[in-house]
Amino acid sequence: MSPSSSTTQATQPSAWYLWFLAARPKTLPASIAPIVLGTGVAIHEGGFHAPTAIMALLTALLLQIAANFANDALDFKRGADTPERTGPTRIVASGYVSVNAVLWATAVTLVLSILTGLYLVWRGGPPFLLLGLFAIVCAVAYTGGPWPLAYLGLGEVFVFLFFGPIAVTGTAYLQTLDLTLTSLAASIPSGLMAVCILIVNNVRDLEQDRRANKRTVAVRIGDGASRREYVLIQQLTLILPFLFWSFGWLNAWALLTILSWPLFWQLWRQIGERRGAPLNATLGATGRTSLVFNILLAVAFALS
């Protein structure tokens, strides 16, 4: 470790806590939620397979942690993360850990994701080998490479795909070995809620991203429009279970998702009122709300 000159050994956090911060635990519900929902769809379709569900969850978490590690190092190298940022501590920008150490951690985590993913490839066949390679490339290309996705304003697109159709439909397929319209439809709310996590992050960092020429959607459309986008996406998400009911993919168990509505109302109040660092709590709350909503929707599918 190489703490900055202003950081003394006495005040430096422990190594375990630093890597915990780098993993960005507030964002990890985005990986858990679609696997839970995909498993609920698999139960709905009579194909639940516990070992596959567990390995899919481990692989998803490892890929996201690797992407978060890479983001910590590569955003610093591009000047998007500085010690003055309003978001949670970044271990490279704060001078606690070197860029090379975090890049090595990224590589190790990606290797672990490959090891867990081999089971999924064995279960699902060659298409999942291609999906796995695509996921590994995007984990690094999100903020790295000559055309980093986040800097081009493509973050929302890839977050929706990976935490929606790829994760939910892929999890359901790996358990049932059958691709269905139901699993594709169920993936939409999961992807939308993951996008909302990213929106909070980008609204909080809007000015810093603009200075670093990081052309996120929030930078492109502005603060007010991004906050309205956040609310509208969540309102659409809340409607979707009842559309699924109308199409016959769910029954009255869709009403379970109403239990999550108070959490959404709190988020809408927060996104309207908070600026800067207080949005860190909103980001965490968005992740937790996404997980609660997806669990309720998964239970609704399993019981329908």
Phi and psi in degrees as GROMACS dihedral restraints (atoms count N, CA, C in turn):
[ dihedral_restraints ]
;  ai    aj    ak    al  type     phi  dphi    fc
    3     4     5     6     1  -135.7    20    10
    4     5     6     7     1    79.0    20    10
    6     7     8     9     1   -63.3    20    10
    7     8     9    10     1   150.4    20    10
    9    10    11    12     1   -66.7    20    10
   10    11    12    13     1   164.4    20    10
   12    13    14    15     1   -62.0    20    10
   13    14    15    16     1   -24.5    20    10
   15    16    17    18     1   -85.9    20    10
   16    17    18    19     1    -4.0    20    10
   18    19    20    21     1  -106.4    20    10
   19    20    21    22     1   123.5    20    10
   21    22    23    24     1   -93.9    20    10
   22    23    24    25     1   158.3    20    10
   24    25    26    27     1   -59.8    20    10
   25    26    27    28     1   -32.0    20    10
   27    28    29    30     1   -68.9    20    10
   28    29    30    31     1   -31.2    20    10
   30    31    32    33     1   -98.5    20    10
   31    32    33    34     1    -6.1    20    10
   33    34    35    36     1   -70.4    20    10
   34    35    36    37     1   131.4    20    10
   36    37    38    39     1   -63.5    20    10
   37    38    39    40     1   163.6    20    10
   39    40    41    42     1   -68.3    20    10
   40    41    42    43     1   158.5    20    10
   42    43    44    45     1   -60.0    20    10
   43    44    45    46     1   -42.7    20    10
   45    46    47    48     1   -61.5    20    10
   46    47    48    49     1   -41.2    20    10
   48    49    50    51     1   -67.7    20    10
   49    50    51    52     1   -36.9    20    10
   51    52    53    54     1   -62.6    20    10
   52    53    54    55     1   -44.6    20    10
   54    55    56    57     1   -70.9    20    10
   55    56    57    58     1   -29.8    20    10
   57    58    59    60     1   -61.5    20    10
   58    59    60    61     1   -44.3    20    10
   60    61    62    63     1   -62.6    20    10
   61    62    63    64     1   -42.2    20    10
   63    64    65    66     1   -65.6    20    10
   64    65    66    67     1   -28.6    20    10
   66    67    68    69     1   -72.3    20    10
   67    68    69    70     1   -15.2    20    10
   69    70    71    72     1    55.8    20    10
   70    71    72    73     1    67.2    20    10
   72    73    74    75     1   -58.7    20    10
   73    74    75    76     1   -26.8    20    10
   75    76    77    78     1   -66.3    20    10
   76    77    78    79     1   -20.8    20    10
   78    79    80    81     1   -93.3    20    10
   79    80    81    82     1   -14.1    20    10
   81    82    83    84     1   -67.0    20    10
   82    83    84    85     1   -25.2    20    10
   84    85    86    87     1   -55.1    20    10
   85    86    87    88     1   -24.0    20    10
   87    88    89    90     1   -64.0    20    10
   88    89    90    91     1   -27.7    20    10
   90    91    92    93     1   -85.0    20    10
   91    92    93    94     1   -34.7    20    10
   93    94    95    96     1   -72.8    20    10
   94    95    96    97     1   -42.7    20    10
   96    97    98    99     1   -56.3    20    10
   97    98    99   100     1   -49.2    20    10
   99   100   101   102     1   -68.0    20    10
  100   101   102   103     1   -29.2    20    10
  102   103   104   105     1   -69.6    20    10
  103   104   105   106     1   -40.2    20    10
  105   106   107   108     1   -62.4    20    10
  106   107   108   109     1   -45.0    20    10
  108   109   110   111     1   -66.1    20    10
  109   110   111   112     1   -43.2    20    10
  111   112   113   114     1   -61.1    20    10
  112   113   114   115     1   -35.6    20    10
  114   115   116   117     1   -68.6    20    10
  115   116   117   118     1   -38.5    20    10
  117   118   119   120     1   -61.1    20    10
  118   119   120   121     1   -39.9    20    10
  120   121   122   123     1   -65.8    20    10
  121   122   123   124     1   -40.0    20    10
  123   124   125   126     1   -61.3    20    10
  124   125   126   127     1   -41.3    20    10
  126   127   128   129     1   -63.3    20    10
  127   128   129   130     1   -42.6    20    10
  129   130   131   132     1   -56.0    20    10
  130   131   132   133     1   -35.8    20    10
  132   133   134   135     1   -97.8    20    10
  133   134   135   136     1    10.0    20    10
  135   136   137   138     1    74.6    20    10
  136   137   138   139     1    28.1    20    10
  138   139   140   141     1  -131.6    20    10
  139   140   141   142     1    29.2    20    10
  141   142   143   144     1   -58.7    20    10
  142   143   144   145     1   133.3    20    10
  144   145   146   147     1  -139.7    20    10
  145   146   147   148     1   100.4    20    10
  147   148   149   150     1   -58.3    20    10
  148   149   150   151     1   -47.3    20    10
  150   151   152   153     1   -57.8    20    10
  151   152   153   154     1   -38.2    20    10
  153   154   155   156     1   -66.5    20    10
  154   155   156   157     1   -42.7    20    10
  156   157   158   159     1   -60.2    20    10
  157   158   159   160     1   -42.1    20    10
  159   160   161   162     1   -66.4    20    10
  160   161   162   163     1   -45.1    20    10
  162   163   164   165     1   -69.1    20    10
  163   164   165   166     1   -34.2    20    10
  165   166   167   168     1   -64.4    20    10
  166   167   168   169     1   -40.3    20    10
  168   169   170   171     1   -64.8    20    10
  169   170   171   172     1   -46.2    20    10
  171   172   173   174     1   -61.3    20    10
  172   173   174   175     1   -43.1    20    10
  174   175   176   177     1   -64.5    20    10
  175   176   177   178     1   -43.8    20    10
  177   178   179   180     1   -62.4    20    10
  178   179   180   181     1   -43.7    20    10
  180   181   182   183     1   -64.5    20    10
  181   182   183   184     1   -43.3    20    10
  183   184   185   186     1   -64.1    20    10
  184   185   186   187     1   -40.3    20    10
  186   187   188   189     1   -64.5    20    10
  187   188   189   190     1   -41.4    20    10
  189   190   191   192     1   -70.0    20    10
  190   191   192   193     1   -39.6    20    10
  192   193   194   195     1   -62.8    20    10
  193   194   195   196     1   -40.9    20    10
  195   196   197   198     1   -61.5    20    10
  196   197   198   199     1   -42.2    20    10
  198   199   200   201     1   -63.9    20    10
  199   200   201   202     1   -38.2    20    10
  201   202   203   204     1   -67.9    20    10
  202   203   204   205     1   -39.7    20    10
  204   205   206   207     1   -61.0    20    10
  205   206   207   208     1   -48.9    20    10
  207   208   209   210     1   -59.6    20    10
  208   209   210   211     1   -40.4    20    10
  210   211   212   213     1   -62.2    20    10
  211   212   213   214     1   -40.1    20    10
  213   214   215   216     1   -59.5    20    10
  214   215   216   217     1   -45.4    20    10
  216   217   218   219     1   -76.6    20    10
  217   218   219   220     1   -45.6    20    10
  219   220   221   222     1   -77.3    20    10
  220   221   222   223     1   -32.6    20    10
  222   223   224   225     1   -64.0    20    10
  223   224   225   226     1   -36.9    20    10
  225   226   227   228     1   -64.3    20    10
  226   227   228   229     1   -44.0    20    10
  228   229   230   231     1   -63.1    20    10
  229   230   231   232     1   -31.6    20    10
  231   232   233   234     1   -87.7    20    10
  232   233   234   235     1    -4.0    20    10
  234   235   236   237     1    86.8    20    10
  235   236   237   238     1     9.0    20    10
  237   238   239   240     1   -80.9    20    10
  238   239   240   241     1   -25.8    20    10
  240   241   242   243     1  -110.5    20    10
  241   242   243   244     1   126.4    20    10
  243   244   245   246     1  -131.2    20    10
  244   245   246   247     1   166.6    20    10
  246   247   248   249     1   -60.4    20    10
  247   248   249   250     1   -17.8    20    10
  249   250   251   252     1   -89.7    20    10
  250   251   252   253     1     1.6    20    10
  252   253   254   255     1   -61.3    20    10
  253   254   255   256     1   152.2    20    10
  255   256   257   258     1   -90.0    20    10
  256   257   258   259     1   -11.7    20    10
  258   259   260   261     1   -77.5    20    10
  259   260   261   262     1  -179.0    20    10
  261   262   263   264     1   -58.0    20    10
  262   263   264   265     1   161.0    20    10
  264   265   266   267     1   -57.2    20    10
  265   266   267   268     1   131.6    20    10
  267   268   269   270     1  -104.4    20    10
  268   269   270   271     1   125.0    20    10
  270   271   272   273     1   -70.8    20    10
  271   272   273   274     1   -24.8    20    10
  273   274   275   276     1   -80.6    20    10
  274   275   276   277     1   -49.9    20    10
  276   277   278   279     1   -59.8    20    10
  277   278   279   280     1   -31.7    20    10
  279   280   281   282     1   -80.4    20    10
  280   281   282   283     1    -7.1    20    10
  282   283   284   285     1    84.0    20    10
  283   284   285   286     1    10.3    20    10
  285   286   287   288     1   -79.3    20    10
  286   287   288   289     1   -36.2    20    10
  288   289   290   291     1  -134.5    20    10
  289   290   291   292     1   144.3    20    10
  291   292   293   294     1   -75.5    20    10
  292   293   294   295     1   157.9    20    10
  294   295   296   297     1   -57.4    20    10
  295   296   297   298     1   -46.0    20    10
  297   298   299   300     1   -62.3    20    10
  298   299   300   301     1   -38.5    20    10
  300   301   302   303     1   -63.7    20    10
  301   302   303   304     1   -40.9    20    10
  303   304   305   306     1   -70.8    20    10
  304   305   306   307     1   -35.7    20    10
  306   307   308   309     1   -66.9    20    10
  307   308   309   310     1   -36.6    20    10
  309   310   311   312     1   -64.9    20    10
  310   311   312   313     1   -40.5    20    10
  312   313   314   315     1   -62.9    20    10
  313   314   315   316     1   -37.7    20    10
  315   316   317   318     1   -60.1    20    10
  316   317   318   319     1   -47.4    20    10
  318   319   320   321     1   -62.1    20    10
  319   320   321   322     1   -43.0    20    10
  321   322   323   324     1   -63.6    20    10
  322   323   324   325     1   -42.4    20    10
  324   325   326   327     1   -66.0    20    10
  325   326   327   328     1   -37.2    20    10
  327   328   329   330     1   -65.2    20    10
  328   329   330   331     1   -39.0    20    10
  330   331   332   333     1   -62.8    20    10
  331   332   333   334     1   -41.9    20    10
  333   334   335   336     1   -62.1    20    10
  334   335   336   337     1   -38.3    20    10
  336   337   338   339     1   -66.4    20    10
  337   338   339   340     1   -32.7    20    10
  339   340   341   342     1   -66.1    20    10
  340   341   342   343     1   -41.6    20    10
  342   343   344   345     1   -63.3    20    10
  343   344   345   346     1   -44.5    20    10
  345   346   347   348     1   -71.9    20    10
  346   347   348   349     1   -32.6    20    10
  348   349   350   351     1   -70.7    20    10
  349   350   351   352     1   -21.8    20    10
  351   352   353   354     1   -59.4    20    10
  352   353   354   355     1   -35.2    20    10
  354   355   356   357     1   -62.7    20    10
  355   356   357   358     1   -41.4    20    10
  357   358   359   360     1   -66.9    20    10
  358   359   360   361     1   -36.6    20    10
  360   361   362   363     1   -65.2    20    10
  361   362   363   364     1   -42.9    20    10
  363   364   365   366     1   -60.2    20    10
  364   365   366   367     1   -39.0    20    10
  366   367   368   369     1   -75.1    20    10
  367   368   369   370     1   -41.6    20    10
  369   370   371   372     1  -101.3    20    10
  370   371   372   373     1   -15.9    20    10
  372   373   374   375     1    94.5    20    10
  373   374   375   376     1  -175.9    20    10
  375   376   377   378     1   -52.9    20    10
  376   377   378   379     1   -36.3    20    10
  378   379   380   381     1   -56.0    20    10
  379   380   381   382     1   -32.5    20    10
  381   382   383   384     1   -78.7    20    10
  382   383   384   385     1   -20.4    20    10
  384   385   386   387     1   -67.1    20    10
  385   386   387   388     1   -43.5    20    10
  387   388   389   390     1   -65.7    20    10
  388   389   390   391     1   -41.8    20    10
  390   391   392   393     1   -62.5    20    10
  391   392   393   394     1   -39.5    20    10
  393   394   395   396     1   -65.4    20    10
  394   395   396   397     1   -43.5    20    10
  396   397   398   399     1   -63.8    20    10
  397   398   399   400     1   -40.5    20    10
  399   400   401   402     1   -61.2    20    10
  400   401   402   403     1   -42.5    20    10
  402   403   404   405     1   -64.3    20    10
  403   404   405   406     1   -40.5    20    10
  405   406   407   408     1   -65.3    20    10
  406   407   408   409     1   -44.1    20    10
  408   409   410   411     1   -60.8    20    10
  409   410   411   412     1   -45.4    20    10
  411   412   413   414     1   -69.4    20    10
  412   413   414   415     1   -29.2    20    10
  414   415   416   417     1   -59.7    20    10
  415   416   417   418     1   -35.3    20    10
  417   418   419   420     1   -91.0    20    10
  418   419   420   421     1   -39.8    20    10
  420   421   422   423     1   -70.8    20    10
  421   422   423   424     1   -10.6    20    10
  423   424   425   426     1   -58.3    20    10
  424   425   426   427     1   -41.8    20    10
  426   427   428   429     1  -126.7    20    10
  427   428   429   430     1     1.7    20    10
  429   430   431   432     1  -117.1    20    10
  430   431   432   433     1   177.6    20    10
  432   433   434   435     1    80.7    20    10
  433   434   435   436     1   178.9    20    10
  435   436   437   438     1   -70.7    20    10
  436   437   438   439     1   -24.2    20    10
  438   439   440   441     1  -130.6    20    10
  439   440   441   442     1    71.1    20    10
  441   442   443   444     1   -62.0    20    10
  442   443   444   445     1   129.0    20    10
  444   445   446   447     1   -59.3    20    10
  445   446   447   448     1   -43.9    20    10
  447   448   449   450     1   -63.0    20    10
  448   449   450   451     1   -34.0    20    10
  450   451   452   453     1   -78.0    20    10
  451   452   453   454     1   -15.4    20    10
  453   454   455   456     1   -97.8    20    10
  454   455   456   457     1     2.3    20    10
  456   457   458   459     1    79.0    20    10
  457   458   459   460     1    20.0    20    10
  459   460   461   462     1  -102.4    20    10
  460   461   462   463     1     5.8    20    10
  462   463   464   465     1   -57.1    20    10
  463   464   465   466     1   -45.8    20    10
  465   466   467   468     1   -61.1    20    10
  466   467   468   469     1   -39.4    20    10
  468   469   470   471     1   -61.5    20    10
  469   470   471   472     1   -48.7    20    10
  471   472   473   474     1   -74.9    20    10
  472   473   474   475     1   -32.9    20    10
  474   475   476   477     1   -63.4    20    10
  475   476   477   478     1   -44.2    20    10
  477   478   479   480     1   -59.9    20    10
  478   479   480   481     1   -45.4    20    10
  480   481   482   483     1   -65.2    20    10
  481   482   483   484     1   -46.2    20    10
  483   484   485   486     1   -75.0    20    10
  484   485   486   487     1   -36.8    20    10
  486   487   488   489     1   -96.6    20    10
  487   488   489   490     1     0.6    20    10
  489   490   491   492     1  -114.2    20    10
  490   491   492   493     1  -102.3    20    10
  492   493   494   495     1   -55.3    20    10
  493   494   495   496     1   -44.8    20    10
  495   496   497   498     1   -66.9    20    10
  496   497   498   499     1   -47.4    20    10
  498   499   500   501     1   -73.9    20    10
  499   500   501   502     1   -48.7    20    10
  501   502   503   504     1   -71.7    20    10
  502   503   504   505     1   -53.9    20    10
  504   505   506   507     1   -65.7    20    10
  505   506   507   508     1   -38.7    20    10
  507   508   509   510     1   -63.1    20    10
  508   509   510   511     1   -43.1    20    10
  510   511   512   513     1   -63.0    20    10
  511   512   513   514     1   -44.3    20    10
  513   514   515   516     1   -63.4    20    10
  514   515   516   517     1   -44.9    20    10
  516   517   518   519     1   -63.4    20    10
  517   518   519   520     1   -44.1    20    10
  519   520   521   522     1   -61.3    20    10
  520   521   522   523     1   -26.0    20    10
  522   523   524   525     1   -88.9    20    10
  523   524   525   526     1   -40.0    20    10
  525   526   527   528     1   -94.1    20    10
  526   527   528   529     1   -20.9    20    10
  528   529   530   531     1    58.4    20    10
  529   530   531   532     1    35.3    20    10
  531   532   533   534     1  -145.8    20    10
  532   533   534   535     1   126.6    20    10
  534   535   536   537     1   -91.0    20    10
  535   536   537   538     1   121.7    20    10
  537   538   539   540     1  -127.0    20    10
  538   539   540   541     1   157.3    20    10
  540   541   542   543     1   -64.8    20    10
  541   542   543   544     1   -32.1    20    10
  543   544   545   546     1   -60.5    20    10
  544   545   546   547     1   -45.2    20    10
  546   547   548   549     1   -67.7    20    10
  547   548   549   550     1   -35.3    20    10
  549   550   551   552     1   -65.6    20    10
  550   551   552   553     1   -43.7    20    10
  552   553   554   555     1   -65.0    20    10
  553   554   555   556     1   -41.8    20    10
  555   556   557   558     1   -63.8    20    10
  556   557   558   559     1   -23.7    20    10
  558   559   560   561     1   -73.2    20    10
  559   560   561   562     1   -19.7    20    10
  561   562   563   564     1   -63.8    20    10
  562   563   564   565     1   -51.7    20    10
  564   565   566   567     1   -62.5    20    10
  565   566   567   568     1   -33.6    20    10
  567   568   569   570     1   -64.1    20    10
  568   569   570   571     1   -45.2    20    10
  570   571   572   573     1   -63.6    20    10
  571   572   573   574     1   -40.0    20    10
  573   574   575   576     1   -64.4    20    10
  574   575   576   577     1   -40.9    20    10
  576   577   578   579     1   -69.0    20    10
  577   578   579   580     1   -33.7    20    10
  579   580   581   582     1   -65.1    20    10
  580   581   582   583     1   -37.6    20    10
  582   583   584   585     1   -61.1    20    10
  583   584   585   586     1   -37.5    20    10
  585   586   587   588     1   -63.5    20    10
  586   587   588   589     1   -35.6    20    10
  588   589   590   591     1   -60.7    20    10
  589   590   591   592     1   -43.9    20    10
  591   592   593   594     1   -65.7    20    10
  592   593   594   595     1   -38.0    20    10
  594   595   596   597     1   -60.1    20    10
  595   596   597   598     1   -45.4    20    10
  597   598   599   600     1   -59.4    20    10
  598   599   600   601     1   -45.6    20    10
  600   601   602   603     1   -58.0    20    10
  601   602   603   604     1   -44.3    20    10
  603   604   605   606     1   -76.8    20    10
  604   605   606   607     1   -30.3    20    10
  606   607   608   609     1   -66.6    20    10
  607   608   609   610     1   -43.6    20    10
  609   610   611   612     1   -59.9    20    10
  610   611   612   613     1   -40.2    20    10
  612   613   614   615     1   -97.3    20    10
  613   614   615   616     1    13.9    20    10
  615   616   617   618     1   -54.5    20    10
  616   617   618   619     1   -52.5    20    10
  618   619   620   621     1   -66.8    20    10
  619   620   621   622     1   -40.2    20    10
  621   622   623   624     1   -66.7    20    10
  622   623   624   625     1   -40.3    20    10
  624   625   626   627     1   -64.1    20    10
  625   626   627   628     1   -38.3    20    10
  627   628   629   630     1   -62.7    20    10
  628   629   630   631     1   -42.4    20    10
  630   631   632   633     1   -65.6    20    10
  631   632   633   634     1   -31.1    20    10
  633   634   635   636     1   -88.9    20    10
  634   635   636   637     1     6.2    20    10
  636   637   638   639     1    60.6    20    10
  637   638   639   640     1    33.2    20    10
  639   640   641   642     1   -91.9    20    10
  640   641   642   643     1   100.6    20    10
  642   643   644   645     1   -86.7    20    10
  643   644   645   646     1    63.6    20    10
  645   646   647   648     1   -67.4    20    10
  646   647   648   649     1   167.5    20    10
  648   649   650   651     1   -59.9    20    10
  649   650   651   652     1   -38.2    20    10
  651   652   653   654     1   -61.3    20    10
  652   653   654   655     1   -40.8    20    10
  654   655   656   657     1   -64.7    20    10
  655   656   657   658     1   -38.4    20    10
  657   658   659   660     1   -72.8    20    10
  658   659   660   661     1   -40.3    20    10
  660   661   662   663     1  -103.1    20    10
  661   662   663   664     1   -12.5    20    10
  663   664   665   666     1    95.7    20    10
  664   665   666   667     1   168.1    20    10
  666   667   668   669     1   -64.5    20    10
  667   668   669   670     1   -52.5    20    10
  669   670   671   672     1   -63.3    20    10
  670   671   672   673     1   -44.5    20    10
  672   673   674   675     1   -64.6    20    10
  673   674   675   676     1   -35.6    20    10
  675   676   677   678     1   -65.9    20    10
  676   677   678   679     1   -39.8    20    10
  678   679   680   681     1   -67.2    20    10
  679   680   681   682     1   -38.7    20    10
  681   682   683   684     1   -67.1    20    10
  682   683   684   685     1   -37.7    20    10
  684   685   686   687     1   -58.9    20    10
  685   686   687   688     1   -43.7    20    10
  687   688   689   690     1   -56.4    20    10
  688   689   690   691     1   -48.4    20    10
  690   691   692   693     1   -67.0    20    10
  691   692   693   694     1   -44.7    20    10
  693   694   695   696     1   -63.4    20    10
  694   695   696   697     1   -40.5    20    10
  696   697   698   699     1   -62.5    20    10
  697   698   699   700     1   -41.1    20    10
  699   700   701   702     1   -70.6    20    10
  700   701   702   703     1   -34.8    20    10
  702   703   704   705     1   -63.7    20    10
  703   704   705   706     1   -41.2    20    10
  705   706   707   708     1   -61.8    20    10
  706   707   708   709     1   -40.8    20    10
  708   709   710   711     1   -58.9    20    10
  709   710   711   712     1   -41.7    20    10
  711   712   713   714     1   -69.2    20    10
  712   713   714   715     1   -25.9    20    10
  714   715   716   717     1   -77.5    20    10
  715   716   717   718     1   -31.8    20    10
  717   718   719   720     1   -56.5    20    10
  718   719   720   721     1   -42.7    20    10
  720   721   722   723     1   -57.4    20    10
  721   722   723   724     1   -32.1    20    10
  723   724   725   726     1   -79.0    20    10
  724   725   726   727     1   -28.0    20    10
  726   727   728   729     1   -67.2    20    10
  727   728   729   730     1   -40.2    20    10
  729   730   731   732     1   -61.7    20    10
  730   731   732   733     1   -38.8    20    10
  732   733   734   735     1   -61.6    20    10
  733   734   735   736     1   -44.1    20    10
  735   736   737   738     1   -66.1    20    10
  736   737   738   739     1   -27.9    20    10
  738   739   740   741     1   -87.0    20    10
  739   740   741   742     1    -5.4    20    10
  741   742   743   744     1    90.3    20    10
  742   743   744   745     1     6.2    20    10
  744   745   746   747     1   -81.9    20    10
  745   746   747   748     1   -21.6    20    10
  747   748   749   750     1  -130.2    20    10
  748   749   750   751     1   164.3    20    10
  750   751   752   753     1  -118.8    20    10
  751   752   753   754     1  -152.3    20    10
  753   754   755   756     1   -61.5    20    10
  754   755   756   757     1   -14.1    20    10
  756   757   758   759     1   -62.9    20    10
  757   758   759   760     1   -14.5    20    10
  759   760   761   762     1   -57.1    20    10
  760   761   762   763     1   -25.8    20    10
  762   763   764   765     1   -63.1    20    10
  763   764   765   766     1   -18.3    20    10
  765   766   767   768     1   -56.4    20    10
  766   767   768   769     1   -33.4    20    10
  768   769   770   771     1   -66.5    20    10
  769   770   771   772     1   -16.0    20    10
  771   772   773   774     1   -61.9    20    10
  772   773   774   775     1   -26.4    20    10
  774   775   776   777     1   -60.8    20    10
  775   776   777   778     1   -22.1    20    10
  777   778   779   780     1   -87.0    20    10
  778   779   780   781     1   -10.5    20    10
  780   781   782   783     1   -57.3    20    10
  781   782   783   784     1   -41.8    20    10
  783   784   785   786     1   -58.1    20    10
  784   785   786   787     1   -33.3    20    10
  786   787   788   789     1   -66.2    20    10
  787   788   789   790     1   -38.6    20    10
  789   790   791   792     1   -67.4    20    10
  790   791   792   793     1   -40.7    20    10
  792   793   794   795     1   -59.9    20    10
  793   794   795   796     1   -38.9    20    10
  795   796   797   798     1   -64.1    20    10
  796   797   798   799     1   -40.0    20    10
  798   799   800   801     1   -63.3    20    10
  799   800   801   802     1   -41.1    20    10
  801   802   803   804     1   -65.5    20    10
  802   803   804   805     1   -35.6    20    10
  804   805   806   807     1   -67.4    20    10
  805   806   807   808     1   -43.4    20    10
  807   808   809   810     1   -65.5    20    10
  808   809   810   811     1   -43.7    20    10
  810   811   812   813     1   -67.3    20    10
  811   812   813   814     1   -24.1    20    10
  813   814   815   816     1   -80.5    20    10
  814   815   816   817     1   -26.6    20    10
  816   817   818   819     1  -104.3    20    10
  817   818   819   820     1   -30.6    20    10
  819   820   821   822     1   -90.6    20    10
  820   821   822   823     1   146.9    20    10
  822   823   824   825     1  -135.6    20    10
  823   824   825   826     1   148.6    20    10
  825   826   827   828     1    64.4    20    10
  826   827   828   829     1  -138.1    20    10
  828   829   830   831     1   -55.9    20    10
  829   830   831   832     1   -36.2    20    10
  831   832   833   834     1   -58.1    20    10
  832   833   834   835     1   -19.9    20    10
  834   835   836   837     1   -69.5    20    10
  835   836   837   838     1   -14.6    20    10
  837   838   839   840     1   -59.7    20    10
  838   839   840   841     1   -41.1    20    10
  840   841   842   843     1   -67.8    20    10
  841   842   843   844     1   -35.9    20    10
  843   844   845   846     1   -66.6    20    10
  844   845   846   847     1   -36.5    20    10
  846   847   848   849     1   -61.0    20    10
  847   848   849   850     1   -47.3    20    10
  849   850   851   852     1   -62.2    20    10
  850   851   852   853     1   -40.8    20    10
  852   853   854   855     1   -65.8    20    10
  853   854   855   856     1   -34.9    20    10
  855   856   857   858     1   -65.3    20    10
  856   857   858   859     1   -41.9    20    10
  858   859   860   861     1   -62.3    20    10
  859   860   861   862     1   -43.5    20    10
  861   862   863   864     1   -66.7    20    10
  862   863   864   865     1   -39.6    20    10
  864   865   866   867     1   -65.7    20    10
  865   866   867   868     1   -39.9    20    10
  867   868   869   870     1   -58.7    20    10
  868   869   870   871     1   -44.0    20    10
  870   871   872   873     1   -65.5    20    10
  871   872   873   874     1   -44.7    20    10
  873   874   875   876     1   -60.9    20    10
  874   875   876   877     1   -46.9    20    10
  876   877   878   879     1   -61.1    20    10
  877   878   879   880     1   -44.8    20    10
  879   880   881   882     1   -67.5    20    10
  880   881   882   883     1   -34.8    20    10
  882   883   884   885     1   -64.3    20    10
  883   884   885   886     1   -46.0    20    10
  885   886   887   888     1   -62.0    20    10
  886   887   888   889     1   -41.1    20    10
  888   889   890   891     1   -67.6    20    10
  889   890   891   892     1   -38.0    20    10
  891   892   893   894     1   -62.5    20    10
  892   893   894   895     1   -43.2    20    10
  894   895   896   897     1   -63.4    20    10
  895   896   897   898     1   -40.2    20    10
  897   898   899   900     1   -60.1    20    10
  898   899   900   901     1   -43.5    20    10
  900   901   902   903     1   -65.5    20    10
  901   902   903   904     1   -43.8    20    10
  903   904   905   906     1   -62.2    20    10
  904   905   906   907     1   -34.4    20    10
  906   907   908   909     1   -90.3    20    10
  907   908   909   910     1   -10.8    20    10
